[in-house]
Amino acid sequence: MTTSPAHPDPHRPALDPDRIARLREALRHADFTADGCLDLLGATAYAALARSETVPALRATRGDGPLETLVRLFLLQQPVPYQRAAAALPVADCLADGWLLRDGDQVRATVDVRPYANEVAGAESADAWVVSDLGCAVGGAGGIGAAGTAAGVARRDLVLGVGGASTTLAGLTVRRPVREVLDLGTGSGVQALHAARHAARVTATDVNPRALHFTRLTLALSGFGNVETAEGSLFEPVGERRFDLVVSNPPFVISPGGRFTYRDGGMPGDALCRRLVREAAAHLEPGGYCQLLANWQHVRGEDWHDRLAEWVAGTGLDAWVVQREVQDVAQYAELWLRDAGDHRPGAEGAETAEAARARYDARYEEWLDAFEAAGVEGVGFGWITLRASGAEQPAVHIEEWPHPVEQPLGPHIERWFARQDFLRSRDDAALLAARYRLAAEVVQEQVGAPGAEDPEHVILRQNRGMRRATKVDTVGAGFTGVCDGTLAAGDIVDAIAQLLGEDRVVLRDRVPESLRLLVEQGFVDPVAG
């Protein structure tokens, strides 16, 4: 017999901080942490769980210890005997606050509580927990059954937990001590959780009141009290306030309808992401960053670079836009139909296989009709970083980079913008007067036919950050080879000119263009002073 609320209720008074503290201490005592779960499950079962596959984890949690109990209860959503739960948790508190339901001699979780390693250098503890709807830690709405997560919870209002997009954005974000951070479209509070470690105050917003409640649960359970929540769309909840950092994993999916609040923005095409970019400038402090994930349309007869340039034009912000992937319209529709669970019979109640297929096909047609009407041939996915540099000539760089990168990328992104400041403040003479140092873990590769006396190409390759590669000539290879921060660039160029028997003036005129590229892409770093 059920004797507790169906789930923590967003309309109830705030949870008692003492009870939350007891729950947090119980989780830590049982080692219900990211490291503890990895040690218990092993790498194979842990990775399978991230793919929403539970069988290996069920096999690894056959014991009756507190950690096995918590993994089965909160990660695998399995009922456990009341006495086992009471040995691992302050079970009376959990029942009273709606974390658990009692059914006879067993209890079950009403929410997914997922350990999360929220690491920041110098932090006392990286232990944190993200609270979301059952079945929604990964896999979108397709990760749950047809009945939803709990009585009275509409599928459109589901709140997801940690997924690939949220961890990608967390790794991209510039981390530095700041006063104010805005997490726009917070969901279960993953970005707010990261920001709470390096900001004096965090404001988390969402159009879904359930999401705001889950964010409060996530932050309270993880021990943070410097986060406030506000309901509303885009920047509306914060009025004219400005922030040192705005971070957003918005509902960027370009869909023909607003079925799911967590992913569908409810605006035509990619209008929501465009609006977020264009309104960001009014909400950034000088030097502040806005970082977001986004989808954008590839429209017939239009260069996608021009589309993104128009988003940024006139904002006065520096911008670095990176397209990571492009899907054709069929691939894109299939991805998000699977996310919704539309590929499975029973996604909308009892139905025959034939009826399920007809429903899936009709929705597929709806997506393709919408794309055809808008002239959309593909959809790009990537990240956008904006900065309020105050420069008269903002630096705008829009590129495609589908190759592997090093995460966390945030420190490299911050240095990229610092290099833009350096480059735009120096003419060619000043550029040659500066000193440079070869960036860490840049290697040189020589490409040519086997046995050839000289290489056909010399390649510089980064093993950090964006992991770029660029071809350089003899001068570029020689320059970077002696670039240790002791000599001005012009002096190095003069020495190379003498060595090669070239005119030093001609070489000084030619080098700045390639030097700017090496600096911008991070192969060499300016030396201060």
N, C-alpha and C positions, 0 to 999 in steps of 0.2 A: 504494500500500500504506500502510495506516494505521500510524504508528509512535509515537503519543502517546496519553495518556488521552483518553477521550471528552469530558471536561469537567473543569474544576477540581474536585477531589474533596474533599468536606467532611470526609473521614476522614484526609486526608493531613496531615502537620505544617504549621504555619503557613508561608505563603510567605515566601521570603527578602526582607527589607526592601530590600536593595540591588537585587535584581532588580525589585521593584515600583517602586523609585525610577527605575530605568533605563527601564522601560515608561512611567511617568508623564512623564518628560522627553521621550521620543520622541513621545508624544501632543501635548505642548505645542509641541515643535519643529515638528511638522507642522501646527500650528494646528487640531488635532482638538478644538475647543472649540465651545460653543454659537454664539458669534459667528462663528468660522471656518467652521462648516458652513452657517450662514445666508448668509454671503457667497458661498460656493461654489455652493450649490444655488439661491439666490434664494428670494424669499418664497413663490412658488407651489409649487415642489417641496418646500420645507421644510414648508409647511402640509400638503401632500398626504401627506408621510411621517408626520406626526402622526396622520393618518387611516388609517395602514397601507397607503397607496397608494404603490408604489415606482417606477412607470414614469417619472414626471418626474425623480426623483432618479437613476435609471439613465442617463437621457439627459444629465444634468448632470455625470456622473462618467466620461465616456468618455476623459478624459486619463489619463496614467500618472504623475502626480505623487503624492507621499506622501499628501496629504490625500484625493485621489480614491481611492487604494488603501484607506485606512482606512475611509472612508465605505462603500465597496463591501463590505469585509470585515466590519465590525462592525455597521453599520446596515442594510445591504441583504442581508447574509448570502450574499454571492456569493463563490465561490472565486476566488482571484487567483494569478497565477504566484508561485512561491517567491521568485524574484529581486526582484520588485516588493515583496513583503512584507519581504524582508531589507533593502531600501533605506529602509523606513519604520519598522521595528521591530527591537528586539533579538530576532530570530526564534528563536534557540536557547533563550533564556530562556522565550519564550512557548510553545514546543513542550514544553519540559521541565515547565513548570507547568500545562500543559493548557489554556491560552487558545486555542491553535491546534491543528489536526490537519494532518498532511502526508499528501497522497495523490498520489504520483508527483511531478510537477513543479509541483503546486499546493498551496496551503494554504487552509483554511477556518476560520472562527471557531467555537468551541464555545459561546460565550455572546454575548449582546447587550451591548455596551459603548456607552453613550449619553452624549454630552456633556451636562452639566447646569449651568446658570448658578445657582450657589448663592450668591446675593448677600446680603451684610450690610454695612451702612454702616461704612466704615472698614476693611474687610477688605483684606488685602494682595492677595489674588487670589480671584476668584469661580469659577475653573475647577474643575470637579468632574466625576466620571463615575459613572453608575449602572450596575451590572452585574446582568443578569437572564437568564432563560432565553431562548433564541432564539425570536423571534416574539412574545415576551410583553411587549415594552416598552409597547405599547398594545393594546387589543382583547381582553384576557382570554384564556381558553383558546381562544376562537374564532379567535385570530390565528395559530394554528399548524396544521400539517397533522395528519392522522389518526395518523401514526406517532409523534407527540410531538416532543420536542426532542432527545433523545439516548438512546442505548441504556440501558435500565434505569431511565428516569425515568418514573414514573407520572404521568398527566395530573393527578391530584388533588393532586400535590405540586409543581406548577409554581410558579415564583416570577416574579411580574410586575415590570415596571420602572415607569417614570414614566407616570402616567395622569392623567386629569382630577381624580379624587378626591384623589390625593396632592398635586397642585399646589394644589388648593383649600384643603386643610387646612394646607399650608405657609404660604399667604397669610393664613390666619385666625389663626395662632399668635402669641401675645404673645411678642415678642423683647426680652429684657433680659438682662444678664449675671447668671447664676445658678450655683449650686454643682452641683446634681444635676438631671438630666432623665431621665425614663423614656419610651422609645418602645415602647409596648405593641402587639404585633402588627406588627413592624418590616418584614416582607416583604423587599424588596431594600435597605432602609435609607434611604429618601428622607428621612423625618422625622429620623432620627438624624443624617444628613448636615447638615441645617439646624441641628439643636441643637448639634452639635459646634463650631460657630463661636461660640456665646455661652454655653456651659456648661463648667464645669471638668471634669465627668465625665458621660457619657451611658451609660445601661444600655438595651440593645435586647433585647427578648424576642420569642419566637415559639414556636408549638407545632411548627413545621416546621423540623427541623435544617438542611435545605437552604436555607431562607430565612436562617437565621443565618449560614451560610457565605457566601451572596451579600452579606449586610450587611457581613461582614468584608472581602470583596473590594472592595465599594463604598468603604468608609471608608479602607482601606489605599491603594487606587489614587488616591483623592482627597487623600491625605496627612495623614489624621487618626489620632492614636494614643490619643485620650481616650475611646474607646467600647469597652465590654465587652458581651458577649452572654450570654444565659441562656435555656435552653429551658423552656417550660412555658406553661400557659394563664392568661390574665388576670393577676392580681397574685401568683399562686402562686410564680413564680421569685424574687421579691424579698422574700418574707417580710414583716416588719413595717417595712421601710425606708420613709422618707418622702422626697418629692421637691419641688422648687420648681416643676416643671412635669411634668405627665403629658400626653403627646400620643398619640393613637391613631386610626389608620384601620383599625378592627377588621373582622373578617369579619362584616359586618352584614346580609348578604342573608338575607331570610326565605324559606327554601326547604324543600321537603318531604324533602330528604336532604342529607347532607354530601358531595357529590361533589367539591368543590374546597376545599382547605384555605385558599386565599387569600381566599375570599369567603364560604363557608358556615360559620356558627359552630357548628353541631351541637347547638344548643339549640332548644327549641320557640319558634316565633314570634320575637318581639323580645326574648326573655329575656336574650340575651348582652349587648345594649346596656344593658338595665335593670340588670343585675348590675354592669356596669362603672361605671355612674353611682353606684349605691348603695355600692359598695366604695371609691370614690375618696377619700372623706373620710379614711379611715384611712391614706392614703398621701400626703397633702399636708402640706407644711410650712405654718405660718401665712403667709397671703398667697399661697400657691401656687395655681396654675391647673391644671385638667384640661380639655383640649380634644379633642373627638372628632367624627367624622362618625357618623351613625346612620340607620337605618331604624326606623320604628315603625308598628304596625298601626292602622288605622282600623276599629274594631270596631262592628258594628251596635248601635245604641242607646247608644253611649258617645261622649262628646265627647273628641276627641283631646287637647285641652288638659288635661283631667282626667287622662288616662293619663300624660302627661309630668309633670304636677304630682305624681302619686303616686311616680314614679321619684325625684324630688328630695326629697319630704317626709321630714322627720326626719333628713336628712343634716347639717343645720347649714350647708350651703353656699349661697352666692349662686349663682344660675343664670340664664343667658340662653339660651333655646332658640329657634332660628329654623327654621321649616319653609320650605324652598325650593321644594318640588315635591310634588305628590300624583299618584300613578298609580292607575288602577283595576286590579283584580287581573289582567285580561287583558293590559293593557299591561306590567305588572310581570313576569308570567310570560314574555312574549315577549322582553322586554329580556334576561333572564338565560338564556333558552334560546339566544338569539343569542350571548351572551357565551361560552357553552359550545361554540358551533359546531354546535349540534343542528339548525340550519336548513339545513346543508349536507350533501348526500350524501357518504358516506365519513367522517363524523366519528368513526365507530367501526369503521373497517376497510372492506373491500370490501363493498358492498351495492348493491342495485338502487335506483332512484329510488323505487319503490313501497315497498320496505322502509324506506328512509330516512324517507319521509313517515309511515309507520305508527309508526316509533319516535318521531318528533317529536310526532305527535298523542298518543301514549300518555303522553309526559312532560308535555305540555301539560295533559292531563286530570289527571295526578297533582298538578300545582300547583293547579289549580282545585278539585279535591276537598279538598285540605288547607285552602285558604282558606275554602271553604264550611263545612267542619266546625268551623272556629274562628270563624265569623261575621265574617270579615274582608271588608270592602268596598273597601278601598284601602290603599295603603302610602305613608306620608310619608317624605321624605328631607330631612335638614337637618343643622345643626351644633348642638352643645351645648358651652357654656363654663361651667365651674364654678370657683368661687374660695372658698378657705378664709379668709373675712374675719374670722371670730370674732364676728360680729354676733349679738346676741340675737334680732333679727328679720331673718333673711336676706332679701335681695331676690331674688324669683323672677319672671322675666318670660318668658312663652311667647307667641310670635307667629308669624304667617304673613307672609312677605315674599318673594314670587316675583320681585321686580323686580331690575334690575341693581344691583350694588354695586361699589365701588371696591376693587380688590385692589392691594397687600396691605391687608387689613382689620385685621390684628393691632393696630396702634397705636390705631385707633378703638375696638376691643373693650376694650383696656386703659383708655382714657379713660371708656368707658361704666361700667365697674365703679368707677372713681374717683368718678364723679358719684353713684353710689349711696351711697358713703360720705358724700359731702357732703350729700345730701338727707336721709338718715335721721338725721343728727346735728343737724339744724336744724328748729326749729318755724317757724311762719309768721312770727313777729316776726324771728327770726334770718335767715330767708330774705330778708325785705325789707331787712334791714340790710346784706346783702352787696352787692358790686359785681359786675357781669357785663360780658362783652364778646361782641359778635356773633361767632359762629364763622366761620372762613374760608370764603369762597365760598358764603355764604348769599345768595340773591337774593330779591327780592319780585316777585310777579306779581299783576296786577290782572285779575280776570275779570268781564266784564259785557257787556251788549248794546252793539253799536257805536253810538257817538254819545251814550251815556248820560252824564249829568253825574257820577254816582258809581258806582264799581264795585259789583257784587253781592257779590263775595268778594275777599279779599286772601289770597294764598297765599305762605307762605315755603317756599323750596325749597333743599335742600342739593345742591351739586355735588361733595361729597366723602363718603367713608364709606358709610353706608347709602343716601345719596341720597334722603332722606325728603322729603315735602311735608306741610305742615299748614296748615289754614285758621285765620286769626286775625281778631279783631275790630279795631275802630279803636284800642282801647287797646293790644292786642298789637302792632299795626303801629307805633304811635307809640313804644311801649317799645323794641322792637328797633331802631327807626330811630336812637335816640340812645344805644344801649347800647355805650359805648366804654370802660367800665371806670373812669370818673372819678367817677361819682355812684352812691350807694347806690340800690338798686331802689326803696325807699320814697320817696326824694326825687323820682325820676322819676315815680312814680305820683302823688305830690302835685301835680307840675307839670301832668300830663295832666288830673287832676281839675279844676284851676283853669281850664285851657284849654277843657275841654268843659263846664264849669259843673256838674260832678257833685260829690257829697258825698265828700270825701277818705277819710273813715272807711269808708264803704260800699265804695269802690273798693279800699281796702287789704284789706278782708275778702274781696273777690272775686278779686283778682289772684293770690294764692299758688297756687291750684289750677292755673291755666294756666301760671304761671311754673315750677312743678315739671315740667310736661310739656315745656316748652321746654328746660329743663336736662337732663332725662332723655334726651330724644331728640337732644341735642347741637346745638340751634340757638343757644343761648347758653352760654358757659363761665364758671364762677365765676372771679373774679380773686383770686389768693392774697393774704392779708393784709388 
